[in-house]
Amino acid sequence: MRKLRREARIDLRAIGQRIRELRSFDMTQTEFARRVHVAQSYLSALERGEKEPGAAVLLAISQEFGKSVDCVWATFYAEI
C-alpha cells in the first residue's frame, strides 16, 4: 500500500495581507520599509504575496510590532 504524502505550501498572499494589517493605514509603505530596513518595492511585493519573506525580515517585522514571528508567519499555509 502506497502512502500519500501531504505537503504544505506557504500562503504568501495571506502573509502579505497580515503584514498590511499590521502596518495599518497609519503608516506608509515607505516609512515601514525604512523601519524594517528593506526597500519599499520589496515590502510592496511582500504585501501583494509576490515574495516570500526571509527570517531576518520576519524578525524585523515582528519586533517592530512587538509580536511573535508566529503572529506574522505560522498560521498561513495551505495544504496542497
N, C-alpha and C positions, 0 to 999 in steps of 0.2 A: 504494500500500500504506500502510495506516494504522499508525502506531507506537502500541503500547500503552505508556502511561506508568505506571511503578511509583511508587507513593507509599509513604512510610513514616509510621507514626504512633507516637507515643511510648507505651510500655507503662508507664503510671503505676503500675499495681499492682506491677510489678517494681521500679520506683524506690522505691516506698514500702516494699517488703519489704527492699530493700538498706539504706534509712535505718534501718529497725527493727533489722536485723542489726548495723549499725554501732553503734547506740545500746546494744545488748545488754540483758541483763536486770539489769545493774548500775546502770543509770541510769533514773530515772523520766522520763516524757514532760515533766513539769513542769520538772524540772532541766535536761533537754536543751534544751527550748524557751527557757528563760532564757539558757542559754549561747549560743544562736544568734540570740537577740533576735527570737523570734516567739512568738505566743500558743500555749498548749498545745493549744487546739482546732484551730488551723491545722496544727500538727505531727501531730495525730491524723488529720486529713483527708489529709495527705500520706502517712502510713503506710498508710492504707486505699486509696490510689490515687484519691482523690476530687478532689484538687487537683494542679495542675502547679506544681512549684517554680520560682520565678524565679531569675535568675542570682545575685542577691545572697544568696539563701537557700542555693543550691548551693555558693557560695563559702564561706559561713559554716560549713556542714556539713563541707565538705572540709577547711577549716582546723582545725576542732575536732578532727578525727580524724587530721590530718596526712596526708591522702590527696589525690590529684588529683581535680578535678571529674569527670574521665572515669571514675574509680572509682565514683562515685555515679550518673552520668548516661549516658555514651556507649554502653554496651553494651546498653541496654534500649530497644529499639524493635521494633516488629512490622510486617512487611510486610502491606499490605492486598491 
